[in-house]
Amino acid sequence: MNILLLGSGGREHALAWKMAQSPACTKLYIAPGNAGTPAYGENVNLSVSDFEGIKAFCIDKQIDLLLPGSEEPLVLGIYDFFGADPALQHIPVIGPSRSGARLEGSKAFAKEFMLRHNIPTAAYREFSEANFEEGLAYIAAHTLPVVLKADGLALGKGVVIAATHEEAIAEYTEMIKSAKFGDASKKVVVEAFLTGIEMSAFALSDGQHYVLLPSAKDYKRIGEGDTGLNTGGMGAISPVPFADTAFMKKVEDRVVRPTVAGLAAEGIVYHGFIFFGLINVEGDPFVIEYNCRMGDPETEVVMPRLQNDLLDLFTAVKHRQLDKVTITEDPRAAATIMLVSGGYPEAYEKGKEITGIPAPTADQIVFHAGSKADGGKTLTNGGRVLAITSLASDLQQALAHSRETADSISFGGKYYRRDIGYEFS
């Protein structure tokens, strides 16, 4: 099987590492990839949004399966693009249609979908330029804190939790009137703040059936103790200690099954990963958000714990046979610590030489996120640079192993959180 994987982050490195283990993998291409992905395939200089370039490449290289790693090509409709082209229709795309990708691409659509299918989520209203003044009055009377979300894609930065009405009104005004997040904040979802502990659940759906992958929890804030600015993710753990069998049954019964059934009932084509951003409120799961792909850095702990052949799972998606699949998880705990560039998530420098990256072992692998090869050197090429994933019999051992390696890797301005998994120590 010849495979094209779209993306360049730690998620894509982890997916490449996992797919390359399959006997079914003949040739793997990663577009554009990073400094770590050539260990498992061939990097290709293609943009994930260059659909015509992707088409030409797929025809030339006789690609048998396309896996978009990030949300951008999915929200732009790459599934539909392949389905509408006679030269590409035979190639399965692991991901939702453009209509299905609205679960991530539009917060308002996701909220309306959850209401239609009785999926638990926070109370909300949506506002735009057309009812701007109504939104001001709504926010002024809202209980605190209050959550404001840009409706569209904002690279994980379009969510604000405001502690005061003044802050909320200022953010709301900046989003709509000053286009703080561009077109993404032309519409703003204002919702109630839920108190609890967050986690991520992941399903792979073939449109009729689904399987649940290992659970995970990521850490978004830049500072220890979950303080400071939001990032793309500073680390992750799997499994989630509180996500026991009883809690996950609630997740499946109240969230996952109604989502898959709701998509099918509405005629929305969805053949890929569904990411459920959840919050545990006194033992009950509520949906904070959907994503239409795997999370990052959660993929870096989920894939090492998934013992199934990933290409076998994708083949089952293609043939709508996920009901015949049983997921097997590594009993060990996994912990990822993300090394980031100094200054991230605000301004940071690129091009710093990275040294001390260890070779993969049975209990640890360093996934590249923002890196590039330059001659014989590896250089930083993003805010999040490396994801260090360790496996051990318990979470604390896994975290300790990742921290040890984090200390041994060097590049200018390196920073990481030492307290990933702090709630469970």
C-alpha positions, -999 to 999 in steps of 0.1 A, spaced: 0 0 0 14 34 -10 3 61 15 4 99 15 2 116 49 -4 153 50 12 174 78 45 183 95 40 182 132 45 157 161 11 142 153 22 133 118 55 120 130 37 97 154 12 86 126 41 79 103 60 59 129 28 38 135 19 32 99 54 23 89 52 -7 113 25 -23 93 34 -51 68 8 -35 45 29 -3 42 48 -5 9 58 32 6 50 61 29 52 98 18 48 127 42 39 162 29 58 182 39 71 163 69 98 174 93 134 164 103 121 132 120 97 118 95 123 105 69 131 77 93 97 62 83 90 75 48 99 102 22 93 139 28 75 156 -1 75 194 -7 38 198 -10 14 222 8 -15 204 26 -39 229 9 -25 224 -26 -52 200 -38 -41 201 -74 -5 193 -64 -17 165 -42 -38 151 -70 -9 150 -94 14 134 -68 -12 107 -60 -16 98 -96 21 98 -103 30 77 -72 -1 54 -74 -12 64 -39 -36 39 -23 -46 59 8 -46 95 19 -44 105 55 -48 142 63 -32 148 97 -44 183 104 -78 200 102 -69 225 74 -73 202 43 -103 185 58 -122 218 65 -112 229 30 -129 197 16 -102 174 5 -125 144 11 -150 159 -13 -123 169 -38 -111 132 -41 -147 119 -42 -156 142 -71 -126 134 -93 -128 102 -114 -90 100 -113 -90 100 -75 -123 83 -64 -106 50 -58 -83 64 -31 -98 63 4 -94 95 24 -93 89 61 -113 119 73 -147 135 72 -164 153 43 -163 190 43 -198 189 59 -185 166 87 -154 188 92 -178 216 103 -177 199 137 -143 215 141 -145 243 115 -176 260 131 -181 261 168 -217 273 162 -224 243 139 -210 219 166 -231 234 193 -263 232 172 -254 196 163 -250 187 200 -284 203 209 -301 184 181 -288 151 193 -290 157 231 -253 155 236 -243 172 269 -225 205 265 -224 240 281 -253 264 276 -244 290 249 -255 318 225 -239 329 193 -234 365 181 -221 384 151 -220 419 137 -257 416 130 -267 412 167 -236 427 183 -254 449 208 -275 419 219 -243 401 226 -230 430 248 -261 428 269 -259 390 272 -223 391 283 -229 419 308 -256 397 325 -237 364 322 -223 346 353 -185 345 356 -162 333 344 -176 333 308 -161 315 278 -158 332 243 -149 312 213 -142 323 177 -165 303 155 -139 293 129 -104 278 130 -79 299 149 -50 276 154 -61 266 189 -60 302 201 -95 313 195 -108 306 230 -109 331 259 -120 325 295 -128 359 309 -129 364 346 -146 398 345 -174 413 325 -151 441 314 -125 416 300 -153 396 283 -168 426 266 -133 438 255 -124 404 240 -159 401 224 -155 435 208 -120 428 196 -131 395 180 -160 409 161 -152 446 155 -114 443 151 -113 408 136 -89 396 163 -89 361 147 -97 372 111 -127 356 95 -127 330 123 -142 355 148 -168 370 125 -191 349 147 -185 343 184 -199 316 206 -205 327 242 -209 298 266 -211 290 303 -179 280 320 -179 244 333 -159 234 364 -142 201 362 -111 183 348 -106 179 310 -96 150 289 -97 138 253 -115 108 238 -109 95 203 -131 75 180 -124 61 145 -156 59 125 -165 43 92 -198 62 91 -218 34 106 -196 19 133 -168 31 155 -140 20 177 -126 39 207 -89 45 209 -69 50 242 -79 81 262 -56 110 268 -52 143 286 -32 172 273 -19 204 289 -25 236 270 -11 264 292 25 275 288 32 278 325 34 252 353 3 247 373 -17 254 341 -10 291 341 -2 316 313 -12 317 277 -28 288 257 -5 269 234 -10 240 209 -2 217 238 27 213 262 24 176 270 0 147 273 -6 115 293 -25 82 286 -45 66 300 -64 92 320 -65 80 356 -101 91 363 -114 77 329 -123 43 343 -147 18 328 -178 35 343 -169 70 332 -160 58 296 -193 40 294 -210 73 300 -188 89 274 -197 62 249 -234 62 257 -240 99 260 -214 114 236 -197 90 211 -226 68 200 -250 98 196 -224 117 176 -218 89 151 -255 81 149 -263 118 145 -239 123 116 -254 93 99 -290 104 105 -282 138 90 -265 123 59 -231 137 68 -203 115 55 -176 109 81 -150 82 76 -122 91 100 -111 103 135 -134 121 158 -117 140 187 -140 147 217 -127 174 240 -144 165 272 -147 178 307 -156 156 337 -181 176 358 -187 157 390 -185 123 372 -205 133 341 -189 140 307 -197 172 288 -184 181 254 -162 212 252 -154 208 215 -150 184 186 -120 181 163 -121 163 130 -87 147 134 -64 134 160 -51 158 187 -15 170 191 3 161 214 -23 134 223 -14 114 192 21 111 206 7 91 236 -22 74 219 -3 58 190 24 42 212 -4 26 234 -25 14 204 -14 -21 197 -36 -26 166 -21 -23 131 -32 12 121 -35 3 84 -57 -26 93 -80 -1 110 -80 22 80 -88 -8 57 -118 -16 80 -129 21 76 -127 17 38 -149 -15 39 -172 -2 67 -162 -31 89 -151 -14 121 -177 -35 139 -154 -65 134 -124 -48 151 -113 -50 187 -90 -24 200 -60 -36 221 -41 -12 243 -6 -14 258 -12 -17 295 17 7 302 12 44 308 25 69 282 37 105 290 47 131 265 67 163 273 69 190 246 101 210 242 93 244 229 112 275 216 118 303 240 91 329 237 64 305 225 34 309 221 43 345 213 73 356 192 101 330 190 133 324 170 138 295 145 170 279 132 186 269 166 206 237 163 192 207 183 216 182 198 213 152 221 182 136 205 184 99 215 175 70 192 141 53 197 139 25 222 112 1 232 101 25 260 108 59 245 107 78 212 112 115 205 87 127 179 97 158 159 72 187 157 88 219 146 121 208 131 140 208 98 171 191 85 199 214 73 228 194 60 239 172 88 222 193 114 187 194 129 173 229 135 143 243 153 115 253 129 85 260 150 72 269 184 67 233 195 99 215 186 101 180 200 76 157 218 94 132 241 72 101 247 80 75 273 62 43 283 64 27 318 45 5 342 31 36 358 26 73 349 52 87 373 80 65 359 70 75 323 70 112 332 104 109 350 119 92 319 106 119 296 119 147 319 153 130 320 155 130 282 142 166 281 171 177 302 196 159 279 184 175 247 198 210 239 188 239 217 189 277 222 159 289 243 146 254 251 117 254 275 94 227 288 69 221 316 82 199 344 47 193 359 28 174 332 5 151 349 7 170 382 -29 163 392 -22 126 394 12 126 413 
